[in-house]
Amino acid sequence: MNYKTINLKDGKEIVISGAFTFRDHDTFFEIISLIKSAQDKKIIFNLKDCDFIDSAALGMFVIAHDEASSKAVDLEIKGVQGKVKDVMYAARFDSLYTFID
């Protein structure tokens, strides 16, 4: 997994690309640190270039949700498609996150 952060006027957009798996645990915790220290009210995860996600990555998104909730930060997922979308909806992530196209 690779990621880049884009500053928005009301928050941050985090663009995740490639396969997001257990091996990306340390990298994702850099993102968690951003959430913990951010003064933003909204963070968007852009997954348009993410082509694979495993159960460990889903767990990391749950951790991100918990951290954001404790800071009253809204999280959204944007651009999810294909098998990644199927996995996220099967795991009922639409009950944790707002999905935008």
Residue frames as qw, qx, qy, qz and C-alpha x, y, z in Angstrom:
[[0.000, 0.890, 0.456, 0.000, 0.00, 0.00, 0.00],
 [0.348, 0.120, -0.014, 0.930, 1.05, 3.52, -0.74],
 [0.068, -0.833, -0.539, 0.100, -0.68, 6.65, 0.45],
 [0.275, 0.223, -0.003, 0.935, -0.54, 10.38, 0.06],
 [0.105, -0.657, -0.579, 0.472, -2.28, 13.11, 1.99],
 [0.148, 0.477, 0.337, 0.798, -4.06, 16.05, 0.38],
 [0.055, -0.329, -0.489, 0.806, -5.04, 19.03, 2.50],
 [0.019, -0.622, -0.632, -0.461, -8.58, 20.24, 1.93],
 [0.101, -0.515, 0.104, -0.845, -10.17, 23.41, 3.27],
 [0.682, -0.454, 0.104, -0.564, -12.25, 21.41, 5.75],
 [0.887, -0.309, 0.336, -0.072, -10.03, 18.37, 6.33],
 [0.134, -0.534, 0.768, 0.326, -7.73, 15.88, 4.68],
 [0.906, 0.295, -0.088, -0.291, -8.03, 13.39, 1.87],
 [0.421, -0.490, 0.754, 0.117, -5.88, 10.28, 2.20],
 [0.757, 0.447, -0.308, -0.363, -5.40, 8.52, -1.13],
 [0.624, -0.343, 0.702, -0.009, -4.59, 4.83, -0.71],
 [0.676, 0.521, -0.381, -0.356, -3.27, 2.85, -3.66],
 [0.334, 0.364, -0.869, 0.026, -2.24, -0.73, -4.33],
 [0.692, -0.296, -0.654, -0.073, -2.99, -3.72, -2.13],
 [0.298, -0.593, 0.378, -0.645, -3.82, -2.94, 1.50],
 [0.834, -0.115, -0.540, -0.021, -2.91, -5.92, 3.67],
 [0.765, -0.611, -0.127, 0.159, -1.57, -6.95, 7.06],
 [0.715, 0.063, 0.008, 0.696, 1.94, -5.98, 5.90],
 [0.141, 0.601, 0.132, 0.776, 0.80, -2.35, 5.84],
 [0.540, -0.677, -0.473, 0.164, 0.14, -2.21, 9.58],
 [0.483, -0.406, -0.093, 0.770, 3.02, 0.19, 10.34],
 [0.137, 0.191, 0.372, 0.898, 2.24, 2.41, 7.38],
 [0.294, -0.648, -0.560, -0.424, -1.43, 2.66, 8.32],
 [0.521, -0.656, -0.398, 0.375, -0.50, 3.66, 11.85],
 [0.282, -0.056, 0.102, 0.952, 1.16, 6.73, 10.33],
 [0.217, -0.446, -0.488, -0.718, -2.34, 7.58, 9.11],
 [0.543, -0.631, -0.550, 0.067, -3.77, 6.88, 12.58],
 [0.467, -0.345, -0.199, 0.790, -1.23, 9.36, 13.97],
 [0.033, 0.214, 0.306, 0.927, -2.52, 11.95, 11.51],
 [0.426, -0.588, -0.560, -0.400, -6.06, 11.37, 12.77],
 [0.596, -0.537, -0.452, 0.390, -4.96, 11.63, 16.41],
 [0.386, -0.338, -0.059, 0.856, -3.08, 14.89, 15.90],
 [0.120, 0.393, 0.503, 0.760, -5.35, 16.51, 13.32],
 [0.143, 0.312, 0.379, -0.860, -7.52, 19.50, 13.99],
 [0.264, -0.013, -0.624, -0.736, -9.62, 18.51, 10.99],
 [0.592, 0.072, 0.445, -0.668, -13.31, 17.78, 11.22],
 [0.891, 0.347, 0.131, -0.263, -13.37, 15.47, 8.19],
 [0.215, -0.487, 0.779, 0.332, -11.04, 12.89, 6.73],
 [0.832, 0.403, -0.030, -0.380, -11.76, 11.21, 3.40],
 [0.538, -0.283, 0.749, 0.263, -10.16, 7.90, 2.51],
 [0.608, 0.576, -0.246, -0.488, -9.91, 7.82, -1.28],
 [0.650, -0.197, 0.732, 0.061, -9.70, 4.18, -2.37],
 [0.694, 0.625, -0.032, -0.355, -10.09, 4.63, -6.13],
 [0.492, 0.623, -0.608, -0.017, -6.62, 3.17, -6.70],
 [0.418, -0.347, 0.786, -0.296, -6.83, 0.47, -4.01],
 [0.628, 0.222, -0.578, -0.472, -7.16, -2.87, -5.77],
 [0.691, -0.145, -0.706, 0.057, -7.12, -5.35, -2.87],
 [0.328, -0.560, 0.393, -0.652, -8.01, -5.32, 0.81],
 [0.531, -0.062, -0.840, 0.091, -7.76, -8.11, 3.37],
 [0.561, -0.669, -0.480, -0.085, -9.37, -8.67, 6.76],
 [0.568, -0.345, -0.239, 0.708, -6.44, -7.08, 8.61],
 [0.129, 0.185, 0.193, 0.955, -6.92, -3.90, 6.59],
 [0.401, -0.607, -0.495, -0.475, -10.60, -3.93, 7.51],
 [0.640, -0.557, -0.411, 0.333, -9.55, -4.13, 11.14],
 [0.411, -0.111, -0.041, 0.904, -7.28, -1.13, 10.67],
 [0.131, -0.425, -0.355, -0.823, -10.20, 0.84, 9.25],
 [0.568, -0.649, -0.497, -0.096, -12.18, -0.05, 12.40],
 [0.580, -0.387, -0.242, 0.675, -9.32, 1.33, 14.51],
 [0.175, 0.165, 0.190, 0.952, -9.32, 4.51, 12.40],
 [0.355, -0.592, -0.494, -0.529, -13.08, 4.81, 12.97],
 [0.629, -0.599, -0.433, 0.240, -12.64, 4.45, 16.73],
 [0.469, -0.207, -0.076, 0.855, -9.88, 7.08, 16.84],
 [0.002, 0.313, 0.327, 0.892, -11.88, 9.51, 14.72],
 [0.459, -0.641, -0.547, -0.282, -15.01, 9.01, 16.81],
 [0.591, -0.526, -0.361, 0.494, -13.11, 9.89, 19.98],
 [0.284, -0.247, 0.068, 0.924, -12.07, 13.20, 18.36],
 [0.386, 0.692, 0.425, -0.437, -15.44, 13.92, 16.68],
 [0.041, 0.459, -0.580, -0.672, -13.88, 13.63, 13.22],
 [0.811, 0.386, 0.215, -0.384, -16.14, 12.52, 10.35],
 [0.317, -0.322, 0.795, 0.405, -14.68, 9.79, 8.17],
 [0.738, 0.509, 0.078, -0.437, -15.76, 9.12, 4.61],
 [0.563, -0.140, 0.715, 0.390, -14.70, 6.58, 2.02],
 [0.455, 0.712, -0.079, -0.529, -14.55, 7.73, -1.58],
 [0.428, 0.614, -0.566, -0.346, -14.00, 5.97, -4.88],
 [0.466, -0.223, 0.851, -0.097, -14.24, 2.40, -3.63],
 [0.706, 0.390, -0.270, -0.526, -14.87, -0.06, -6.46],
 [0.615, 0.315, -0.714, -0.110, -14.65, -3.66, -7.60],
 [0.722, -0.181, -0.651, 0.151, -13.70, -6.38, -5.14],
 [0.218, 0.062, -0.486, 0.844, -12.67, -3.82, -2.52],
 [0.444, -0.179, -0.015, -0.878, -16.21, -2.42, -2.59],
 [0.769, -0.167, -0.539, -0.299, -17.70, -5.91, -2.38],
 [0.581, -0.072, -0.659, 0.472, -15.57, -6.77, 0.68],
 [0.025, 0.089, -0.358, 0.929, -16.32, -3.50, 2.46],
 [0.585, -0.178, -0.137, -0.780, -20.07, -3.79, 1.92],
 [0.767, -0.131, -0.623, -0.079, -20.06, -7.48, 2.90],
 [0.470, -0.086, -0.597, 0.644, -18.33, -6.45, 6.15],
 [0.196, -0.830, -0.522, -0.026, -21.07, -3.82, 6.68],
 [0.439, -0.153, -0.086, 0.881, -18.67, -0.90, 6.59],
 [0.068, -0.513, -0.373, -0.770, -21.52, 1.23, 5.32],
 [0.536, -0.737, -0.406, -0.072, -22.71, 1.27, 8.95],
 [0.623, -0.494, -0.090, 0.600, -19.38, 2.76, 10.12],
 [0.277, -0.260, 0.301, 0.875, -18.46, 5.05, 7.24],
 [0.491, 0.714, 0.193, -0.459, -20.20, 7.34, 4.82],
 [0.587, 0.063, 0.606, 0.533, -19.46, 6.17, 1.27],
 [0.305, 0.783, 0.024, -0.542, -19.28, 8.83, -1.43],
 [0.797, 0.377, 0.380, 0.279, -18.74, 8.43, -5.17]]
